[in-house]
Structures are given as C-alpha cells and as structure tokens.
C-alpha cells in the first residue's frame, strides 16, 4: 500500500509598518487635496501635510492625529502671511484639537484668523477664537494668530480670543488683535484676550493688542495672558488690555526674560495676581524679583530692540545700526541659553521675543569670538568650528552664524574672517597653557604639473628644544593658489605623544601647480620628559616622527 505524504505549507505574512506620507494641499493648484481638513481626514499618525500659499476658508480639527501640518516655509514671513486659514463666519474656532495629540503634532507657519470660538451648548461661554486646544500637547509655532474672537452670542463670556487650553509648546508666534468678549448684559466674566489656560512652555512670542471687550470689570482678567501656569519666557507682551492684568493675570508659573510694556487695566496694568517675574523689563515696576528693570526697552520700528551694534530689519533683510542701544540687550537670565544669538551677543541672552534667537539685536560687548561656531566656553577657534563652517559652505540664507560678514552668503569673504580668527586664537599667551603659535609664509612654486610635486629641500621638518618649548620648522606642501588663510597647523597632545597636522583647504578653483610653504611654529610649554612628535599632512598622510627630551 502506498504511503501518502502530506506536506503542510505555512504561509507567513510579513507586515511592514506604514511609512509616513507627505500630503500636499493647494487651493488653486495641483495637489493631493484642495482643503486642509480633507488632508487631515486622510492622514495617519506621523504623516506630513504641506499647505501651499492661499486662503483656506474652513475650520479644521486635528481629531487626535499626530501629524505635522505646515506651510511651505514656516519661517518665511511672506509665506506665513499668505497661507491663511480663515474661519467661516460664526463657524467656531479656526483650529481645534481633541486633546489626545502629543508634541509630535505640529501646527506651523499659518495665519489663523476669523474665528469666533467654540461655544458651550447653552451659549453661556465661548473658548478659543483662533485655536481651541482641549488640553492638547501639540506644538504651535511660527504662526500669526490674529483677529479672532471668543464670542458668546447669548449674554455670555469668552476665554482665549487667540488660543485656549493648549498645553504643548507655544513658540515663535505673533498673537495679536484677538478678543475675549463679554456681553454687556452678562453676569459672567471673560479672560485671556490673547491666551487663556495654556500650561505648557510659552516662549519667543509677540503677544500684542489683545483685549477683553464689552462689559469689562475687574474680574475680566488677562488682556495678553490669563491663567497660563507653565513657563513664560522671552515673550514681548505689549499693549494688551483687560479689567485686571492688562499684560498677564493669574499666571503662576515661571515668568522670565520677558518685556511687559504699555498694557492697560483698571487693576494691575502690566501684571496682576501672578508670579514675580525675573530678568524682565516691566513698565512702572515697583521693584522686587531678580534682575528686573523698568527702563524703556527702546523698540525700533517693530519689536526688535534698538542697537548701535546691529538690529535685524526683517523687511529689508539687513542689519541696521541705531542711535541707541536697548537696556534689554544682554539683560536676560545669565543661565539662559544665548548661543543662537549671532555674535556680538555679549554671551548673555536678551530679554523679549527675539532673545535667544538668530534675530536677537546685537550686543555692544565684544565678548566671545565671531568664529567660535561651536560655542565652546574658552572661545577657541579650531577644527570643530571649521567643520561647522564647512557644513554651510555656499549657503545663501540670512541669519546664519557661519555668514560671518552678515551679507546672506557663506563664501570666501567669510572664510577670510574665519582664518584670521583661527590664527588669533592659537598663540601661546599665558605661562602654563600648552599651545602652538605659527607663521606660514608665501611659497615658491615647486613643479607646475598637476598631481606631482617635489620639495625645494630634500629634508622635511626639524625640531629644536628651547627650555620647555620646541621650535618646529617644515616646508608645507600645498596648492600654489591656496591663500594663506586656507593653511593651518593643528596640534593634539595625548600624554607624551604630540601630533601636528599640516592642513590645507583647497580653494574652490585650485591651480594645477604645487609649491612649498615655509612653516615655523613654537609649541609648549611642556613638562619635563621624553616626547614623541608625529607630523601628518591633513589628517591622513604621515610625514614622519621624532623624539625629543625636555629637561
């Protein structure tokens, strides 16, 4: 009897995770969708929605999805001004969140306007004219949130004309001309013309010309911010109005590095029933708190601070010099991060919305070094800085630290600046500090044939001991068109091993000839002992080694 063999075939289904998609929106051009809500409805967590310039008449809801929705260039003021989400007439909040979103959900680079707020069923209250957060942790950044109103139609009151109950990071926005409305017949109180009930980090925003409107009494609080209990730092809070706390009211978190100016209220024009600020500029401040001042912040044209050293003009896209320098420059918390401010930055953060950013007005202090691009604490300009510089080579972009002449291009002019600072930071200046100082002089062409060279002298480097120092001489091989600012020595000490690197950065269009650059250097001081010195071309080509003894 024959045997029947049964073969079981097991099919294994391999499921790959869905890759994040990029979804495009344009109201009058080719794109995946013509409105933002349709794109949100189609999106999954992790997707990116890019919205083209245009006016989108709609009210949108993220519905708990962690998606990154932004304009084409969120940092470009023209793009932001012309990528508009305009709420429908009496359509509620322009942007709503379910509250389930995490900080990976992003709303960035839009003008958000025309909202009327989310009303309660009995129409007694209205919340979040521009943005209704419902406790969301979404990141809200680089938007213009303007001309919105938390409006209750039937004898009620509004809260958060601009933003309500968003507990994620709110940064880099302009929140202006928003209103929390209170009906003239209402017995309820309104709050937060700009923001209300936002307990996350609120930083680097301009919060201006927001107000409580209608039947305004002392209990109508926070023209700029009301009941915001997270960290409030580096904001400019200007010309807001309320019954109490024209600038801020009932904000109990940390308030630091802010400018609070020209706000009005029947009680507590600038600040009411809130934490004591620190390192802030507050109009008519009676005293108290650490580092606070009450001098005129000297806004120049907009909310940038006037500076004799340089103020960024966002319209002309140039740095301009003013007749006076704001007292808010270099006046922020000494422990706050100042490293995004372009040099000269005084190595201390400015107060106000632009403090700690690349648009911060410049300091009249010369502390630091323009070429210290990695911001090391000793202001040494070395190969780490060169790597940072090279990473932006040939970029055409404003407000780059690597653009040392501040003309919007990273090019050879900047490299000349960098080279001069590199040399200036390398000489040995103080006894006890081990370092190297050197000179490299122009060369004489060796052989004008590409790819080969010969030394003028058949020998290479020499080392002479002079006390606790050494004198080093060599003929450095390089391209005959390389400027001296492109030639460097770098020294690394590891115990008793000393390594000297002879470095050349080729020009953009090198000549096809090689020549020898005479190099002299003095290094030290070294402690007594026997040392090995190794010399390399760039970081790979070994030239040779020797030993020497320091008595």
C-alpha positions as CSV (number, residue, x, y, z in Angstrom):
1,X,0.0,0.0,0.0
2,X,1.5,3.3,-1.0
3,X,2.1,5.9,1.6
4,X,0.6,9.3,1.2
5,X,2.8,12.2,2.3
6,X,1.1,15.3,3.4
7,X,3.1,18.5,3.0
8,X,1.9,21.4,5.0
9,X,2.8,24.8,3.6
10,X,2.8,27.6,6.1
11,X,2.3,31.0,4.7
12,X,3.9,33.8,6.6
13,X,2.6,37.2,6.1
14,X,5.2,39.9,6.7
15,X,3.6,43.2,7.6
16,X,5.7,46.2,7.1
17,X,4.9,49.3,9.1
18,X,3.4,52.1,7.1
19,X,5.8,54.7,6.0
20,X,4.9,58.3,6.8
21,X,3.5,60.1,3.8
22,X,3.8,63.7,2.6
23,X,0.3,65.0,1.7
24,X,0.0,68.3,-0.3
25,X,-2.7,70.8,-0.2
26,X,-3.3,73.7,-2.6
27,X,-6.5,75.7,-3.1
28,X,-5.8,76.5,-6.7
29,X,-3.0,74.3,-8.0
30,X,-2.1,70.6,-8.4
31,X,-2.0,68.9,-5.0
32,X,-3.5,65.8,-3.2
33,X,-6.3,68.0,-1.8
34,X,-7.7,71.4,-2.1
35,X,-8.6,71.9,1.5
36,X,-6.8,71.2,4.8
37,X,-9.5,69.2,6.6
38,X,-9.7,66.7,3.8
39,X,-5.9,66.1,4.1
40,X,-6.2,65.7,7.9
41,X,-9.0,63.2,7.4
42,X,-6.8,61.2,5.0
43,X,-3.7,61.4,7.2
44,X,-2.3,58.9,9.6
45,X,-0.1,59.4,12.6
46,X,3.3,60.6,11.5
47,X,2.2,62.0,8.2
48,X,3.2,65.4,7.0
49,X,0.8,67.9,5.4
50,X,2.4,70.7,3.4
51,X,0.0,73.5,2.6
52,X,0.6,75.9,-0.4
53,X,0.1,79.6,-0.3
54,X,-3.6,80.5,-0.5
55,X,-6.6,81.4,1.6
56,X,-8.5,78.4,3.1
57,X,-12.0,79.3,4.3
58,X,-12.6,76.5,6.7
59,X,-12.5,75.4,10.3
60,X,-10.2,72.4,10.9
61,X,-9.9,69.7,13.6
62,X,-6.9,67.5,14.1
63,X,-9.1,64.9,15.8
64,X,-6.3,63.4,17.9
65,X,-3.9,62.7,15.0
66,X,-0.2,63.3,15.5
67,X,0.6,64.9,12.1
68,X,2.9,67.8,11.1
69,X,0.9,70.4,9.2
70,X,2.8,73.4,8.0
71,X,3.0,75.9,5.2
72,X,5.7,75.6,2.6
73,X,8.2,77.8,4.5
74,X,7.1,78.3,8.1
75,X,10.0,80.7,8.9
76,X,9.3,83.0,6.0
77,X,7.1,85.9,7.0
78,X,5.8,86.4,3.4
79,X,4.7,82.7,3.2
80,X,3.1,82.8,6.6
81,X,1.2,86.0,5.8
82,X,-0.2,84.5,2.6
83,X,-1.0,81.0,3.9
84,X,-4.2,81.8,5.6
85,X,-6.8,79.6,7.4
86,X,-9.8,81.9,7.7
87,X,-12.6,80.5,9.8
88,X,-16.2,80.5,8.4
89,X,-18.5,83.2,9.7
90,X,-19.6,82.2,13.2
91,X,-18.2,78.8,12.4
92,X,-16.4,78.4,15.8
93,X,-12.7,78.0,16.5
94,X,-10.5,78.1,13.4
95,X,-8.3,75.2,14.6
96,X,-9.5,72.6,17.1
97,X,-7.7,69.7,18.8
98,X,-9.3,66.7,20.5
99,X,-6.8,66.9,23.4
100,X,-5.3,63.5,22.6
101,X,-2.4,64.9,20.4
102,X,1.2,64.6,21.6
103,X,4.0,67.1,21.0
104,X,4.7,65.4,17.7
105,X,1.6,67.0,16.3
106,X,2.7,70.3,14.9
107,X,0.8,73.4,13.5
108,X,3.3,75.7,11.9
109,X,3.6,78.6,9.6
110,X,0.0,79.8,9.1
111,X,-2.0,83.0,9.5
112,X,-5.0,81.9,11.6
113,X,-7.9,84.4,11.6
114,X,-11.6,85.0,11.6
115,X,-12.5,82.5,14.4
116,X,-15.5,83.0,16.8
117,X,-14.7,80.3,19.4
118,X,-16.3,77.0,20.5
119,X,-19.4,77.6,22.4
120,X,-21.0,75.6,25.2
121,X,-24.4,74.1,24.3
122,X,-26.2,76.8,26.3
123,X,-24.2,79.5,24.6
124,X,-23.0,80.8,28.0
125,X,-19.3,80.5,27.2
126,X,-17.1,80.6,24.2
127,X,-13.5,79.3,24.1
128,X,-10.6,79.7,21.8
129,X,-11.4,82.0,18.9
130,X,-8.3,81.1,16.9
131,X,-7.3,77.8,18.5
132,X,-9.3,75.5,20.8
133,X,-6.9,73.1,22.5
134,X,-8.9,70.9,24.8
135,X,-5.7,70.3,26.7
136,X,-3.7,69.2,23.6
137,X,0.1,68.8,23.8
138,X,0.5,69.8,20.2
139,X,3.3,72.2,19.2
140,X,2.1,75.5,17.9
141,X,4.8,77.5,16.3
142,X,5.7,80.3,13.9
143,X,2.1,81.3,13.2
144,X,0.3,84.6,13.1
145,X,-2.9,84.3,15.2
146,X,-4.8,87.5,14.7
147,X,-8.3,89.0,14.5
148,X,-10.1,86.2,16.3
149,X,-12.7,86.4,19.0
150,X,-14.0,84.2,21.7
151,X,-17.6,85.3,21.3
152,X,-20.7,84.1,23.1
153,X,-23.9,85.1,21.3
154,X,-26.3,85.0,24.2
155,X,-25.3,87.0,27.2
156,X,-22.1,85.0,27.8
157,X,-18.4,85.5,28.1
158,X,-15.3,84.3,26.1
159,X,-12.0,82.9,27.1
160,X,-8.8,82.8,25.0
161,X,-9.5,85.0,22.0
162,X,-6.3,83.7,20.3
163,X,-5.6,80.4,22.0
164,X,-7.4,78.4,24.7
165,X,-6.2,75.4,26.7
166,X,-3.2,74.3,24.7
167,X,-0.6,72.7,27.0
168,X,2.1,72.0,24.4
169,X,4.9,74.3,23.4
170,X,3.7,77.6,22.0
171,X,6.7,79.4,20.4
172,X,7.6,81.9,17.8
173,X,4.1,83.1,17.1
174,X,2.6,86.6,16.7
175,X,-0.6,86.6,18.8
176,X,-2.3,89.9,18.2
177,X,-5.5,91.8,17.9
178,X,-7.6,88.9,19.4
179,X,-10.6,89.5,21.7
180,X,-12.3,87.6,24.5
181,X,-15.7,89.1,24.5
182,X,-18.2,89.7,27.3
183,X,-21.8,90.6,26.6
184,X,-22.9,93.9,28.1
185,X,-25.8,92.1,29.8
186,X,-23.7,89.1,31.0
187,X,-23.0,88.3,34.6
188,X,-20.1,86.0,33.6
189,X,-16.5,87.2,33.4
190,X,-14.2,86.9,30.4
191,X,-10.5,86.1,30.4
192,X,-7.4,85.9,28.2
193,X,-7.7,88.2,25.1
194,X,-4.6,86.5,23.7
195,X,-4.2,83.2,25.6
196,X,-6.1,81.5,28.4
197,X,-5.5,78.3,30.3
198,X,-2.3,77.3,28.4
199,X,0.0,75.5,30.8
200,X,2.9,74.4,28.6
201,X,6.0,76.4,27.7
202,X,5.2,79.8,26.1
203,X,8.3,81.3,24.6
204,X,9.5,83.8,22.0
205,X,6.1,85.1,21.1
206,X,4.8,88.6,20.4
207,X,1.6,89.0,22.3
208,X,0.2,92.4,21.5
209,X,-3.0,94.4,21.2
210,X,-5.3,91.7,22.6
211,X,-8.1,92.7,24.8
212,X,-11.2,91.9,26.9
213,X,-14.1,93.6,25.1
214,X,-17.6,94.6,26.2
215,X,-18.7,94.9,29.8
216,X,-15.2,95.0,31.3
217,X,-14.9,94.7,35.1
218,X,-12.1,93.9,37.5
219,X,-12.9,90.2,37.3
220,X,-12.3,90.2,33.5
221,X,-8.6,89.2,33.5
222,X,-5.6,88.9,31.4
223,X,-5.6,91.0,28.2
224,X,-2.5,89.2,27.0
225,X,-2.4,86.0,29.0
226,X,-4.8,84.7,31.7
227,X,-4.5,81.6,33.8
228,X,-1.4,80.4,31.9
229,X,0.6,78.5,34.5
230,X,3.6,77.0,32.6
231,X,6.9,78.7,31.9
232,X,6.5,82.0,30.2
233,X,9.9,83.1,28.8
234,X,11.3,85.5,26.3
235,X,7.9,87.0,25.2
236,X,7.1,90.5,24.3
237,X,3.8,91.3,25.9
238,X,2.7,94.7,24.6
239,X,-0.4,97.0,24.6
240,X,-3.0,94.4,25.8
241,X,-5.9,95.4,27.9
242,X,-8.3,93.9,30.5
243,X,-10.1,94.7,33.7
244,X,-7.2,93.2,35.8
245,X,-3.8,92.3,34.5
246,X,-3.6,94.0,31.1
247,X,-0.5,92.1,30.3
248,X,-0.8,89.0,32.5
249,X,-3.2,87.8,35.2
250,X,-3.3,84.7,37.3
251,X,-0.2,83.3,35.7
252,X,1.6,81.3,38.5
253,X,4.5,79.6,36.6
254,X,8.0,81.0,35.9
255,X,8.0,84.3,34.2
256,X,11.4,85.2,32.9
257,X,13.2,87.2,30.2
258,X,10.0,89.0,29.1
259,X,9.2,92.5,28.1
260,X,5.9,93.6,29.6
261,X,5.1,97.1,28.4
262,X,2.3,99.5,27.7
263,X,-0.5,97.2,28.8
264,X,-3.6,98.8,30.5
265,X,-6.1,97.7,33.1
266,X,-8.2,99.1,35.9
267,X,-6.1,97.0,38.2
268,X,-2.5,95.8,37.6
269,X,-1.8,97.3,34.2
270,X,1.2,95.1,33.5
271,X,0.7,92.2,35.8
272,X,-1.9,91.0,38.3
273,X,-2.1,88.1,40.8
274,X,0.8,86.3,39.1
275,X,4.3,85.0,39.9
276,X,7.0,87.6,40.4
277,X,9.0,87.8,37.1
278,X,12.7,87.7,36.9
279,X,15.1,89.3,34.4
280,X,12.3,91.1,32.7
281,X,11.6,94.6,31.6
282,X,8.3,95.8,33.2
283,X,6.8,99.2,32.8
284,X,6.5,101.1,36.1
285,X,7.7,98.1,38.0
286,X,7.8,99.0,41.7
287,X,10.7,96.6,42.4
288,X,11.1,93.1,43.6
289,X,12.3,90.0,41.8
290,X,15.7,89.2,40.5
291,X,17.2,91.2,37.5
292,X,14.0,93.1,36.6
293,X,14.3,96.6,35.1
294,X,11.7,99.3,34.2
295,X,13.7,101.3,31.6
296,X,12.2,101.9,28.2
297,X,13.0,98.8,26.1
298,X,13.6,101.0,23.0
299,X,11.7,99.1,20.3
300,X,13.0,100.3,16.9
301,X,10.3,100.2,14.2
302,X,8.9,96.9,15.4
303,X,9.5,94.6,18.4
304,X,13.2,94.2,17.7
305,X,15.4,96.0,20.2
306,X,17.3,99.1,19.0
307,X,21.1,98.5,19.0
308,X,24.1,100.5,18.0
309,X,25.9,97.2,17.1
310,X,23.1,95.9,14.9
311,X,19.4,95.3,14.7
312,X,17.8,92.9,12.2
313,X,15.4,94.6,9.8
314,X,13.0,91.8,8.6
315,X,11.6,93.9,5.8
316,X,15.0,95.0,4.3
317,X,16.6,91.7,5.4
318,X,19.7,93.6,6.6
319,X,21.4,94.5,9.9
320,X,21.0,98.2,10.7
321,X,22.6,100.3,13.4
322,X,20.5,102.5,15.7
323,X,21.4,105.7,17.6
324,X,20.8,104.0,20.9
325,X,21.1,100.5,22.5
326,X,18.2,98.9,24.4
327,X,18.8,98.2,28.1
328,X,17.1,94.8,27.4
329,X,20.2,93.6,25.4
330,X,22.4,91.3,27.5
331,X,20.0,91.7,30.4
332,X,18.2,88.3,30.5
333,X,18.9,85.4,32.9
334,X,22.7,84.7,32.8
335,X,21.9,81.0,32.9
336,X,19.6,81.0,29.9
337,X,20.8,79.7,26.5
338,X,22.2,82.6,24.4
339,X,24.0,80.5,21.8
340,X,21.5,81.0,19.0
341,X,22.1,84.8,19.1
342,X,24.6,85.9,16.5
343,X,27.9,87.5,17.5
344,X,28.4,90.0,19.0
345,X,26.0,88.6,21.6
346,X,27.7,89.5,24.9
347,X,27.4,85.8,25.8
348,X,24.1,86.6,27.5
349,X,20.6,86.3,26.4
350,X,18.4,89.4,25.5
351,X,15.0,90.0,27.0
352,X,11.9,89.9,24.8
353,X,10.6,87.7,22.0
354,X,13.8,87.7,19.9
355,X,16.1,86.9,22.8
356,X,17.9,83.6,22.3
357,X,17.2,83.5,18.5
358,X,19.2,84.5,15.5
359,X,17.1,87.7,15.2
360,X,18.3,89.0,18.6
361,X,19.7,92.5,18.4
362,X,23.5,92.6,18.7
363,X,25.4,93.5,21.8
364,X,27.9,96.3,22.1
365,X,30.1,93.9,24.1
366,X,32.8,92.2,22.2
367,X,32.8,89.1,24.5
368,X,33.3,85.8,22.7
369,X,34.5,85.3,19.1
370,X,32.6,85.5,15.8
371,X,34.3,82.3,14.5
372,X,33.6,80.2,17.7
373,X,30.8,78.5,15.9
374,X,30.5,75.5,18.3
375,X,30.3,78.0,21.2
376,X,33.0,76.3,23.3
377,X,33.4,78.1,26.6
378,X,37.0,79.1,26.0
379,X,36.3,80.8,22.7
380,X,38.9,78.7,20.9
381,X,38.5,78.6,17.1
382,X,39.6,75.2,16.0
383,X,38.8,72.4,13.6
384,X,35.5,71.7,15.2
385,X,34.5,75.3,14.2
386,X,35.9,74.7,10.7
387,X,33.6,71.6,10.4
388,X,30.6,73.7,11.4
389,X,31.6,76.4,8.9
390,X,32.1,73.9,6.1
391,X,28.6,72.5,6.7
392,X,27.1,75.8,5.5
393,X,29.6,76.5,2.7
394,X,28.0,78.3,-0.3
395,X,24.6,78.6,1.5
396,X,22.6,81.7,0.6
397,X,20.5,82.3,3.6
398,X,20.0,85.1,6.1
399,X,20.7,84.8,9.8
400,X,23.4,82.1,9.7
401,X,26.1,82.2,12.3
402,X,28.5,80.9,9.6
403,X,27.8,84.0,7.5
404,X,30.5,86.0,9.3
405,X,30.1,89.2,7.3
406,X,26.3,89.0,7.6
407,X,25.6,89.5,3.9
408,X,23.4,86.5,3.4
409,X,26.0,84.3,1.7
410,X,28.7,81.9,3.1
411,X,31.6,82.4,0.9
412,X,35.4,83.3,0.7
413,X,34.8,86.6,2.4
414,X,33.6,84.7,5.4
415,X,36.4,82.3,5.1
416,X,38.9,85.1,5.3
417,X,37.2,86.2,8.6
418,X,37.4,82.7,9.9
419,X,41.0,82.3,9.0
420,X,42.1,85.4,10.8
421,X,40.3,84.4,13.9
422,X,41.7,80.9,13.8
423,X,45.2,82.3,13.9
424,X,44.4,84.8,16.5
425,X,43.2,82.2,19.0
426,X,46.2,79.9,18.7
427,X,49.3,81.7,20.0
428,X,50.5,80.7,23.5
429,X,49.7,83.7,25.7
430,X,49.9,82.6,29.3
431,X,52.6,80.5,31.0
432,X,51.3,77.1,31.9
433,X,48.9,76.9,28.9
434,X,50.2,74.4,26.3
435,X,49.6,75.5,22.8
436,X,51.1,76.3,19.4
437,X,51.7,79.5,17.6
438,X,52.9,79.5,14.0
439,X,53.5,81.5,10.8
440,X,53.1,80.3,7.3
441,X,54.8,82.4,4.6
442,X,54.1,82.6,0.8
443,X,55.6,79.7,-1.2
444,X,57.7,79.4,-4.2
445,X,56.3,77.1,-6.9
446,X,58.0,73.7,-6.9
447,X,56.6,72.0,-10.1
448,X,53.8,73.2,-12.3
449,X,52.5,69.8,-13.2
450,X,49.2,68.7,-11.7
451,X,49.3,65.8,-9.3
452,X,53.0,65.7,-8.6
453,X,55.4,67.8,-6.5
454,X,59.0,67.9,-5.3
455,X,60.4,69.6,-2.2
456,X,62.7,72.6,-2.6
457,X,64.7,71.0,0.2
458,X,65.1,67.2,0.4
459,X,64.5,67.3,4.1
460,X,61.3,67.7,6.0
461,X,60.6,69.1,9.5
462,X,63.2,69.9,12.2
463,X,62.6,70.3,15.9
464,X,64.7,72.3,18.3
465,X,64.2,72.2,22.1
466,X,64.3,75.6,23.8
467,X,63.7,75.2,27.5
468,X,60.2,73.9,28.0
469,X,59.3,74.8,24.4
470,X,60.1,73.4,21.0
471,X,60.7,75.2,17.7
472,X,59.3,73.4,14.7
473,X,60.2,74.2,11.0
474,X,58.9,72.5,7.8
475,X,58.1,73.1,4.2
476,X,54.4,72.5,3.9
477,X,53.3,71.2,0.5
478,X,50.2,72.8,-0.9
479,X,48.4,74.1,-4.0
480,X,50.1,77.2,-5.3
481,X,46.8,79.1,-5.5
482,X,45.8,78.4,-1.9
483,X,45.5,81.6,0.1
484,X,47.4,81.6,3.4
485,X,44.1,81.8,5.2
486,X,43.4,78.3,4.0
487,X,46.5,76.8,5.6
488,X,46.6,75.7,9.2
489,X,48.5,73.8,11.8
490,X,46.7,71.9,14.5
491,X,48.3,70.2,17.5
492,X,46.9,67.4,19.6
493,X,48.6,66.2,22.8
494,X,47.9,62.7,24.2
495,X,50.2,62.1,27.1
496,X,53.7,62.0,25.7
497,X,52.5,61.8,22.1
498,X,52.4,65.1,20.3
499,X,50.8,65.2,16.8
500,X,51.0,68.1,14.5
501,X,48.7,68.2,11.4
502,X,49.5,70.4,8.4
503,X,46.1,71.3,6.9
504,X,45.2,72.8,3.6
505,X,41.7,73.6,2.5
506,X,41.7,73.8,-1.3
507,X,40.2,76.9,-2.9
508,X,37.1,76.4,-4.9
509,X,39.1,76.6,-8.2
510,X,42.6,75.3,-7.4
511,X,45.5,75.9,-9.8
512,X,47.3,72.9,-11.2
513,X,50.6,73.5,-9.6
514,X,52.2,72.6,-6.2
515,X,54.6,74.5,-4.1
516,X,56.2,74.6,-0.7
517,X,55.1,76.9,2.1
518,X,57.7,77.6,4.8
519,X,56.3,76.9,8.3
520,X,57.7,78.0,11.6
521,X,56.0,77.2,14.9
522,X,56.6,77.4,18.6
523,X,54.8,75.0,20.9
524,X,54.7,74.5,24.7
525,X,55.3,74.8,27.5
526,X,55.8,71.0,28.1
527,X,56.6,69.3,31.4
528,X,59.9,67.5,31.8
529,X,60.1,64.2,30.0
530,X,60.6,62.5,26.7
531,X,58.1,63.1,23.9
532,X,57.3,61.6,20.5
533,X,56.3,64.1,17.8
534,X,54.4,62.8,14.7
535,X,53.6,65.0,11.8
536,X,50.9,64.5,9.2
537,X,49.6,66.1,6.0
538,X,46.0,66.9,6.7
539,X,44.7,64.0,8.8
540,X,45.9,61.1,6.9
541,X,49.3,61.5,5.2
542,X,52.1,60.5,7.6
543,X,55.2,62.7,7.1
544,X,57.5,61.5,9.8
545,X,58.2,61.3,13.6
546,X,61.0,62.2,16.0
547,X,61.6,62.2,19.7
548,X,62.9,65.0,22.0
549,X,63.5,65.4,25.7
550,X,62.5,68.3,27.9
551,X,64.9,68.6,30.9
